[in-house]
Amino acid sequence: MSQPGEEPSPYSQRMPCSLHHLVWFRRDLRLGDNPAWAAATQQADEVTALFVLDPALFDRAGPFRQQALVAHLEGLDAQLRERGGRLRVEHGDPTRVVPALTNELDADEVHWNADTTPYAVPRDANVTAALGDKVQEHWGTVIHEPGRVLTGKGTLSKVFTPFYNVWNKTEMTPWATGEGDAIIAADSGAGLPRLVAAQENVGGEDAARNRLHHFLGRIDDYLDTRDLPAVDGTSQLSGDLRFGTLSPREVAAVVGETTSGRRGFVRQLAWRDWYAHLLFQNPTMPSAAIKPEYDAVSWRDDADEFQAWKDGATGYPIVDAGMRQLLHTGWMHNRVRMIVGSFLVKDLLVDWRKGERWFRHLLIDADMSQNIGNWQWVAGCGTDAAPYFRVFNPWTQSRKFDANGDYIRRWVPELAGLATKAIHQPHLAPPLDLAAAGVVLGDTYPHPIVDHAFARHRVLAVYQAALGKS
Ligand SMILES: Cc1cc2nc3c(=O)[nH]c(=O)nc-3n(C[C@H](O)[C@H](O)[C@H](O)COP(=O)(O)OP(=O)(O)OC[C@H]3O[C@@H](n4cnc5c(N)ncnc54)[C@H](O)[C@@H]3O)c2cc1C
């Protein structure tokens, strides 16, 4: 961007009477089925495609999400180059950058796809206040926008199934589709940061669509395999949905509902919409429990135990496997997210907000609405229909969902030599079996940092006290 007193960039020189629109990309990093992009390229003669690298978000993201973002932005830029333009990347606070660039370009309209988080909503309101009626806000990040899926009483359901029943029958609000023939501005602005070890060929819309089509080969088994972390049974599209390299409506349409596996998958997209709607309606969710009585829980918050959880060194193999998958890849299987979350909150009595922040830092797909909604579900303080006394037994979960121990062997290799019957609870294995597998408890692999039966009684007592049930 030019500074005050500088000559404006040559790309901001306008043809007389031509319409110039700006599209501010945020978490919709695609050109296909993107209502903001479709509307702008159809309405304007020239379009500037803008991404603002906001340090308040970028600096807090862990390495996996930073790399994924840059890779997706490179992919978007490559698509724009094919059309003769560039992605313009500017750095700074969008509430200043977007109005300043709008003025500099003398843009007639500014388009974006709305977001639901307590960071995005006031940010967008500030930009709207600065730009007034130049703003065209679209949806494009969820299948149904907040406010569209309501109970008969006109409220957002706090339980998933009634929400889903209405969601499934709700007509989609029409949104702009296709792409117009506007000229795309070719100023790349300040450009993207260079990141070490960014993966190649994973970013952008084409790569995302390839992942979707790859998954279609397995989708009909989804209900049988989605809970098995050792199996490639889920789509791993959460990062694409988070960055918007795929449109959720397009994913739902491509998948369809012709088999139970496909219907089960689309139901998960309804969970995604639901958590987005919940956060939009409850902007205090990041810090306050939806069920406020749960904020009276006396957390132990033991720093060493929290560290052991983060490091994958709790002595609970299924928990350690999950936490190491997260540390090494920035992704974790959903079933294991539930197990490690429950272990942190219920077995260690660490405040769910601490786990949420650690996940948010490391996850490629970290998304405030999904992460907070799921953490509150795990802690039982949100929208979970189950009673507070449901406490996952990590060993039972391990035996049920990783029956052969393959997932544990992959992520906790120091236990790989143990027989399947011993791998879930190595602390109960006979000393000779441990020795044969090269496992020395307390040395090569930790003892359990807490006894689950004891921890279960403890958390029930603490929750009961908070809820006034003791
Ligand atoms: C403690 C915890 C934290 C989580 N944090 C996040 C997060 O920050 N971002 C995120 O996208 N998901 C989060 N999830 C939900 C879920 O674990 C991931 O969406 C899923 O593991 C992604 O893998 P997938 O794409 O292979 O899922 P699939 O099984 O293929 O599901 C398809 C899509 O449906 C949506 N979906 C699936 N499960 C859920 C769910 N439980 N809640 C909401 N949407 C769902 C996702 O968009 C997912 O990509 C969290 C779950 C837990 C238990």
The ligand as a Gaussian input file, in Angstrom:
#p B3LYP/6-31G(d) Opt

LIG

0 1
 C      -11.908000     -31.360000      21.923000
 C      -12.226000     -31.209000      20.452000
 C      -11.764000     -30.104000      19.753000
 C      -12.083000     -29.944000      18.388000
 N      -11.616000     -28.834000      17.713000
 C      -11.942000     -28.665000      16.404000
 C      -11.485000     -27.528000      15.687000
 O      -10.824000     -26.638000      16.226000
 N      -11.811000     -27.433000      14.361000
 C      -12.579000     -28.374000      13.727000
 O      -12.843000     -28.239000      12.536000
 N      -13.041000     -29.448000      14.399000
 C      -12.742000     -29.623000      15.704000
 N      -13.199000     -30.733000      16.374000
 C      -14.173000     -31.619000      15.703000
 C      -13.580000     -32.829000      14.992000
 O      -12.677000     -33.494000      15.817000
 C      -12.878000     -32.472000      13.693000
 O      -13.699000     -31.655000      12.889000
 C      -12.574000     -33.752000      12.907000
 O      -11.736000     -34.588000      13.670000
 C      -11.892000     -33.395000      11.625000
 O      -11.522000     -34.548000      10.938000
 P      -12.199000     -34.932000       9.560000
 O      -12.245000     -33.754000       8.661000
 O      -11.526000     -36.159000       9.086000
 O      -13.682000     -35.250000      10.053000
 P      -14.850000     -36.036000       9.321000
 O      -15.272000     -37.129000      10.233000
 O      -14.482000     -36.406000       7.947000
 O      -16.033000     -34.974000       9.309000
 C      -16.272000     -34.096000       8.211000
 C      -16.351000     -32.689000       8.712000
 O      -17.435000     -32.532000       9.608000
 C      -17.096000     -31.601000      10.616000
 N      -17.086000     -32.276000      11.926000
 C      -16.762000     -33.546000      12.202000
 N      -16.858000     -33.785000      13.519000
 C      -17.232000     -32.634000      14.089000
 C      -17.488000     -32.228000      15.422000
 N      -17.369000     -33.052000      16.469000
 N      -17.827000     -30.939000      15.641000
 C      -17.962000     -30.071000      14.618000
 N      -17.731000     -30.392000      13.336000
 C      -17.378000     -31.666000      13.075000
 C      -15.699000     -31.100000      10.305000
 O      -15.799000     -29.907000       9.567000
 C      -15.129000     -32.237000       9.482000
 O      -14.088000     -31.844000       8.630000
 C      -12.887000     -30.916000      17.737000
 C      -13.324000     -32.034000      18.457000
 C      -13.001000     -32.175000      19.791000
 C      -13.523000     -33.383000      20.541000

